């Protein structure tokens, strides 16, 4: 049972998001989202998620990662692929547009998902000045997209953010938000020469994150964070 992402909300235009009248589809999406939060207690499975970013035209690294993890539940690309979105290899990923993807037809600069008990934001990061830190990412007042889509309810609380742009691995819990930058598949920075990606396993109790070497798939770093804080937040919300 793949119960993690069951509904995606694609990025809308600012005019659409700020409109006073929501479409029937949007209203149904919100109702579905609330129902899925209420059903969080039924989440009993382990979910495997692969996160990559910043391969900058290099296809071999992506292909190797997909071959190493053929049965993951979901694959995310945080931008700057510099590959056409119609390519078979890119069709395997849920994608966002990076700052160097300007000649390619990626439509969404950020994407919002409702997970089993988690709201997930996927973005490249350049719009939030991530080179200076991730504070802009985790401050919910910046997310007009969230506020617009859920304005009929209490604003959604993001619990996972995936981003790229810096080419530097970053995994941490910041203000009860799990932040993951998988580093770069092709061009690592920050003093590291290791090309990396991330494997996230979500269980009812924990987030387990592995940073893996994109060349040989060995584990470079591991992290574990409890999900209890998020469950309590939702129960009290």
N, C-alpha and C positions, 0 to 999 in steps of 0.2 A: 504494500500500500504506500504510494507516494503522496503523502498528505501535505507536503511542504508548500509549494507554490501552487495554489489552485485558482488564483485569479490575479491577473496583471492589470495594472492601471497605467496605460501609456501616457506620456507627457502630452498635455493639452496646451493650446495657446493661452497666453495670459488673459485674453478677452474671454475665452471660453471658461477659464477657471474662475474668473471674477464675475461671471454672469449671475444675475439674481435667479434665473430660472434654470434648474437642472433638468436634463433630459431624463426620460423614463429609464434609459439604460444606466445612466450614472446613479440614479436613485436605487436601482436594483443592485448595482455594484456595491454601494454603501451598505445596503441591507445585508448582502451576502458577506461582506467584510465583517460586520458586527456579529453575524451568526457564526462565522468561523472562529472569532475570538471566544465566543461563548462555548464552542465545541473544543476548546484547547485541551480540556481534561481527557479527551479521547486520543490525544496524540501519544502513541506508544512506540513509534518506530524510530529507527536510526536513519537519518538523512545525510547523504554524502553530496557535497557541493564542491566543484572545482572553480577556482577563481584565477584568472590570468589578466595581464595588462601589458601594454607598451611593447609589443613585439616588433613594431616598426618594419613592416614588410616581410619579416622572417616567418616563413610558413613551417619550416621543419620543426621548430620548437613546439608549436601548437599541435602539429600532427603527432609528435612523440607523446605529448601529454594526453591527448585523446586516446592513443593506443594503450598507454599505461593505465588509464582509468576509463575503460569502456562502458562501465555500468553505473556511473555516477547519476544521481537523480537530476542534477542541474549543472550547467556550465555557464559561467559568467565571464564576459570580457569587459574590462573597465576602460576601454578606449585606446586610441593611437595604435590601431592594428595596421593602418595604412594598406589595407586590403579591401577589395570590393566586397560588399555585404552579400552579393549573390554567389560568391564562391562557396563550394560545398563545405569547406573547412569552417567558414564563418557561420554557416547555417546551423552548426552545432551549438553555437553560443547565443546566449541572451546578451545583447550588445548595447553600448551607449557610444556616443560620438565624442572623440577626444579632440584636443585643440589642433592636432596635425591631421585630422581626418576630414579637413574642410573640402577636399575634392571628391569625397566619397559620399554615398547616399544614406548614411546613417541618420535617422530622423530624430532620435531621442537623445538629448543631452543628459537627461537623468530619468531613471525609471523607478517606479514605486511598486513594491509587491507586498501582499499580505501573506505571511507565513503562518504556520500553526503556532500561534502565540507570539509571533514576531512581525513587526513591520520592517521592511528592508528597503533601503535606499541604495541604488547603484548609480554612480556618477564618475566622471573622469577625475574631477577635483579642481581643475584650473579655475572654474567659476567661483570657487570658495577659497582661493589663495592658499592652497595646501602647502605650498613651498614655505610658508611662514607658520605652519601648524594646522591642526585640525579643529580648532575651536569653532570656526565658522561652519564646519560640517555638523557638529553635534548640538549647536544652538538651534532649537526648534523654531524660534521666531523667524529664522531665515527661510523656512520652508513654506512659502506661500502656497505651494502645490498641495501640501498636506492640509493646510488650513482651509483652502478652497474646497477640496474634495470631501472633507469631513466636517464642514462647518455646521452641519445640522446635528452633530454629536460633539462630545468632548474630543478635542484634537488628538489624533493618533500619536502614540509615543513610539518613535523609532527605536528599535533595539539592535539593528545591525546596519552598518554602513560599509559599503565596499567602494574603494576608490583607487586611482592610480596616479599618473602624472609625474610623481617625484622620482620614480624608478628606485625607490628605497623601501625596503620592507618595514611595515609598521603594523603591529598587532597589539591592541590594548583595550582595556575597558575604561572608557572615559565618560563620566557622568551617567553611568549605567547603560552606556551604548557600546556595543562591541564594534570596534573600528578595525578594518582589515585592508591593508595595502599589500598586495602579493609581491611587490617589487616588479622587476622587468624580466620578461622572457628572453630578451635579447641584449639589452644595454643597461646593466646594473650601474648604479651610482652610489655615492655615499661611502666610498672607500672599499666597497665590496666588488669582487670580480665574479661572483656567483650569480648566474642567471636563475631566477626563481619564479615560483608560482605558489598558490596556497590551496590546501585541501581542508575544508571545513566539514566536520561531522557534528550534526546536531542531534542530541538525544533529549529525552524529557528532562534530564538533570543537568547536562553540561553542554557547553560549546567546546569542542576539541579542534584546535587549529594546528596543522602541520605546514611549515614552510619547507618546500621541497626544491631540490636542485633540478632545474629544467633539462639538464644534460643527461644525468643518470638516475634521476628520481629518488635519490637518497634524501633522507630527512635532515634538514639543516637546523631547524628549531621547532620546538613544540610549545604549545600554550593550552591551558585549560581554564575555563571560567564557568562558574555556576550559573544556571539559568534561574535560580530561585528568586533573585531580585526582580526579574521581569515578571515572573508569575505572580509575585506578591503585588507588584504595581498594577497589573491588570485586574487582579481580584479586588483590589481596593478602589480601582478607577470607576 
